[in-house]
Amino acid sequence: MSRFSTATKIVSLLDRHLQIPVQDTMIRSLKADHLSFMKFGDGFISSIAMSFLITTPGGVSIYAMGDSAIFMDLQLFGQLYRPQVGLIPVGGFPGYFTEMSPREAALVADWLGVGLAVPIHYVDNPENGEIFRQICRQTAPQVKVQILEPGQDLVLEPRPEIEPGCPDNESE
């Protein structure tokens, strides 16, 4: 059983497609497809949009998409990295863009081959989590959807047949 905690603040330089150890956890940065900017002083700064493949010491592989839109590389990521869990956006935040609909998100869950999908980023439409679950039941029945309440923990059992992280399982 593995628990992932962000209790310790660690800042490190990480470019796309590189993998680094953070304590006993491996983090690989991957491409994402969305706007990436934030307010800084009187202006804005922007950066490369990234998502993250997180592999816990217990071998749990979690793909955290952030607020990415759908794009074909996600299918490749499923083939290469075989994540066990997907944190998949199914909406947006009030006043911001909606990057991916529940229907697109269900297709992404299928492409990634995850056993468990957790819908995220749907504050703008609270029904989107349940809509995503219903679409997955129809189009990707092998994917279990778990809707979390704010502050709720998710405890995961690793899939022993899947090697953690990257197929070559090497740090770069």
N, C-alpha and C positions, 0 to 999 in steps of 0.2 A: 504494500500500500504506500502511496506517495502523496505528500502534500507539498504544494508549491507556495512559497511565501515570498512576498516582496518586502519583508521587514527591514532588510539591510539595503541602504542606498548605495548603488555602485554605478559609476559612470565610466564608460569605456568607448573608445572609437571602434565603430563597427560599420563597415561598408557592405553593400549588397553581396550576397552569396558567400560571405565569410562566416566562419563559425568560431566562437570563443567559449572558453569555460568561465562560468561565473559561479564561484564556490564549487559545488558538486553538480551543477546543472550546465548543460550545453545549450547555447543559443546560436542559431543560424539565422542570419538576416536574408530575406528573400524579397523579390520585387512585389510591389503592390501597385494598384492603379487608382490613384485618387489625388486630389489637391492636397498639398502638405504645406501649411503655413500657419503662423501664429502672430499675434500682435506683440510688438516689441517696442516699447517707448511710444513715439509718435507714428511709427510705421509698422511694417510687417516684415518678417523674415520667412524664407521658404527653404525647403530641403527636398531631398529625394524621398518619395513615398516608399515605405518598407513595411513588410510583415515579418513575423518571427516564428520559427520552428523551435520549440522549447522541449528539450528532452531532460526529464528529471532523473535523479540518481537511480530511481526504481525502474527506469526504462519507459516511463509514460511519455509518449510523443504527442505534443499539443501544437496545433497550428493556429496561431493568433493572427487573424487577418486584419485587425484594426478596422478601418472604414473603407476598405477596398471595394471597387466595383468588380464586376465579372470580367475576366479576360482568359484567353485560352491557356496561358501558362499554368493556371491552377490545375488543369488536367495533368500536365507534366509533373507538377509538384506532387500530386497524388501518386503517380507512378514511381517517382524517384524516392520520395521520403516516407510514404505510407503512414501518414499521421493517424494516431488512434482517436484523437479528439480534435474537433474543429470549433473554434470560436468564430462564428460566422455572422456578419452584419446583415440585418434584415430590414433596415429602414434608415432613419437619420435622426438628427437632433433638430429641435425647433429653430428655425431661422437659418439652417444650413442645408446643404444639398443632401438628397437621399441617394446614396451611392448604389445600393442594390436592393431590389424588391424581394419579397419572400419567395416568389417563383424562381427568380435567378439564384437565390441562395440555396434552394433545394437542389438545383442542378449542380451547383458548386459542391455541396455535401456529397453528392453522388460521384462527381469527378475525383474528389479527394479520397474517396473510399473510406471515410471515417466511420467508426462504429457508433460514435456519439457526437452529436452536434449540439452546441449551445448557442442559441440566438443572442446576438448583442446589438447594440446601437439602434434601438427602436423606440426611444423615448417619445418621438413624434407621433407614433401610433401604437399604443400598448397592445392592440390586437394582433400586431404583426408576428409576435412570437408564436401564438396559437395558429395563425394562418400558415406560417412556415411548417409547424408540426403536421398539420393536415395535408399540406402539399407533399411533404416527405413521405407520409404514410401511403400516398397514391403513387408517387413517382420514384421513390428511393426507400422502399420498405425495410431494407437492411440497416438503415440509419435510425438509431434511437435519438429522439430529441428531448433534451432536458431544459426546461425553462426555469431559470434561477430567479429568486427574489433578491433585491439589493441586500448585500451582506451575507447571503447564503453561501456556505462552503460546498465545494464539490470534491469528494474523495474518490480517487481513481485507482483501479487495479490495472497494472500493465498487461499487455498482450505478450506472453513469453515468446511466441514464434516470430515476433518482429524485432529486429535489431534496432536499438535506439539510434536516432539521428539520421545520418546520411547513409546510403547504401555502402559506401566505402568506410564509414564509421571513423573517419580521420578528422582531426582538427586541422584548420588551415591557419 
